[in-house]
Every structure is written in C-alpha cells, then in structure tokens.
Amino acid sequence: MMKNNTEAYRPHLTPAPNRLLGKRALVTGGARGIGQAIASRFAQEGADICIVDIDVSGAEQTLQDLHSPGACVMAVQADVADRSSVEQAVEQAIAGMGSLDVLVNNAGIITFGSLMECRLEDWDRMMAVDLTGAFHCTQVAAQRMVQQGRGGRLIHLGSTAALMPAPQQFAYSVAKSGLKMLSQCAALELAPHNITSNLLCPQGAITDINRELLRDPELMKAIEKKIPVRRLASVEEIAAAAAFLASDEAAFITGTELVHDGGCTISGLWWR
Ligand SMILES: NC(=O)c1ccc[n+]([C@@H]2O[C@H](COP(=O)([O-])OP(=O)(O)OC[C@H]3O[C@@H](n4cnc5c(N)ncnc54)[C@H](O)[C@@H]3O)[C@@H](O)[C@H]2O)c1
C-alpha cells in the first residue's frame, strides 16, 4: 500500500550528544505521546529525567525504553491538578536527581465542544489540568530553581489553540491561551534569576488523542492536503524543539512562542 506523506517523509533527527549533560529535567505527562518523546530525547542528550504522570505504569514503561547510559531516570505518580501531589513529586524529583534545572509542563487533556455545549464539569477539569496544573508545577519548580540559584528552563506545551480559537475546542483554547500568559508572566518575573519560560505550540502530531481518527487513509490524505507542508508532525520533531529550548543555545530566548505547525497558523487553518 502507498505510504501517506506523513509516513513517507521522515526528517533526519540527530540528538546532540551531551547537549543537556548535567541538566535535571522533570517532564509531566511523560507516560506516552509528546511527553514520552521529550523524555527520550532529553535522555539521549544526557539529561537526568523524572517523569511525573498520573499513569505511573506508563511512565515506568517509558523509563525502560529510554536510552540513557549513566543518567538518573525516575518516575513519580502525581495528578498535576492536585497541589500537594505536585509538591511531593517535585520534592521526590529533587531528592532523586539532586536538583531541578528544567520543567516541561506537558501533561494535558482535551475535551471537545463549543461554548454553547460546554458542560461545567468539562470546563472545570480542563482548567484544573491544563492551566492550574501548569501553575502548580511552574510555581513549585520555580521556587526551587530560584533557591538553587543556577537558573532554569520552563517549557510549556501550549498549542496553536493558544494563538487562535480552535473550532469545537472552546475550553481547550481558553486554557491554552491562559497558559501562554502564564508563560509570559513567568518569563518576565523570573528573568533576573536566569530562568527562561517559553510556550511550545504544536498542531497535528500523531498521538493517542488522534491515532484512531487518522487510521482512515482517505481522511489522512484529505488532512495532509490541507496542511501547508502536506504532512503531520511526529512527536520526535516536537521533542527536538523542546530539547533546543532546554539547551544553553536558547539561553536568551524567553517569553515567546515556538510555533510547530507546518504552517497551519499563518494560513489560519485547522487540520481537524
Ligand atoms: N498531539 C497534538 O497534536 C498536540 C497538539 C497541540 C498541543 N498538544 C499538547 O501536548 C501535550 C501532550 O499531548 P499528547 O498529544 O502527547 O497527549 P497524550 O494524551 O498522548 O499524553 C498526555 C499525557 O499526560 C498525562 N496526564 C493527563 N492528565 C494528567 C494529570 N492530571 N496529571 C498528570 N499527568 C496527566 C497522561 O497520562 C499522558 O501520559 C498536551 O498538553 C497537549 O495539549 C498536543
């Protein structure tokens, strides 16, 4: 069977060995999808990794698959929406790794629906995980980074929905645009401490969120045709962008958005 463009085009991604050596990173939502790819990429570049996820068996599976010679890798179960669970997770991460240099706020959920259909419980859970969860993790991690006095990196998984309203993703768009402002406020406040904060905004990576939908070859072809670069992203490409933001090469980049969408935003387009 003919491969679709997304399968046929495999960018040549080469992790920079040792680029993140000596950095201790906490990645939320690393049990699968984008967070798993970020944990894997960071480990390949030499970082110590603590995965914090509600799904601890998935997080432990990720650890087993990491290629991380000599690195400290660990998994902690926590619900990012729960403050005390986040505080304990950050403490455990620091106790295990020795310090904390990079936080990746990746854990997230999505509920679909418009403003008119949005149920209060869906709104509440969306805000609790995607926005308040990121607030908990950012505040607790940043307090520790400031105490440590050796700078740090905050990387938040936004979405192009943070930049323009996504159809049928009302609560998600509101939460992600709130996360954009959280990132900017953190960037301004924490800049004197040499802590950067940036929003990584993907659209259209294949994960468990959409894998089932994209099984239909005809639909896949139609979607690819709508995207300016004519394919979807891989989670590994997003992880490569996150690794750059975590690296010393990005030390002067703060308070901004890295849009990772194959040109969708500039064409005002949603592939879904
Ligand atoms: N896949 C995409 O195309 C896409 C596009 C834009 C933005 N994003 C964002 O990227 C991030 C990762 O998305 P993904 O596609 O990999 O999703 P995913 O569903 O594959 O993975 C999400 C991970 O977060 C964890 N998680 C969920 N709720 C949690 C909670 N309360 N506490 C701790 N962990 C929790 C899950 O267990 C899972 O491991 C999300 O923030 C999402 O909004 C994804």
The ligand as an ORCA input file, in Angstrom:
! r2SCAN-3c Opt
* xyz 0 1
  N      -0.956     15.790     19.914
  C      -1.075     17.010     19.400
  O      -1.249     17.177     18.196
  C      -0.986     18.239     20.289
  C      -1.191     19.489     19.679
  C      -1.103     20.632     20.464
  C      -0.802     20.547     21.810
  N      -0.626     19.337     22.384
  C      -0.325     19.320     23.826
  O       0.793     18.491     24.088
  C       0.663     17.878     25.366
  C       0.795     16.368     25.248
  O      -0.213     15.896     24.377
  P      -0.232     14.413     23.782
  O      -0.837     14.514     22.426
  O       1.089     13.768     23.940
  O      -1.333     13.749     24.740
  P      -1.442     12.264     25.331
  O      -2.857     12.109     25.755
  O      -0.856     11.250     24.409
  O      -0.498     12.329     26.646
  C      -0.848     13.104     27.764
  C      -0.081     12.612     28.976
  O      -0.463     13.422     30.100
  C      -0.804     12.569     31.202
  N      -1.793     13.238     32.050
  C      -3.065     13.577     31.723
  N      -3.674     14.164     32.756
  C      -2.768     14.219     33.770
  C      -2.804     14.724     35.094
  N      -3.904     15.271     35.600
  N      -1.675     14.619     35.844
  C      -0.560     14.054     35.364
  N      -0.475     13.543     34.108
  C      -1.561     13.631     33.323
  C      -1.358     11.288     30.548
  O      -1.353     10.189     31.425
  C      -0.416     11.155     29.354
  O       0.758     10.465     29.701
  C      -0.707     18.322     25.918
  O      -0.517     19.430     26.780
  C      -1.453     18.740     24.661
  O      -2.456     19.695     24.925
  C      -0.724     18.173     21.652
*
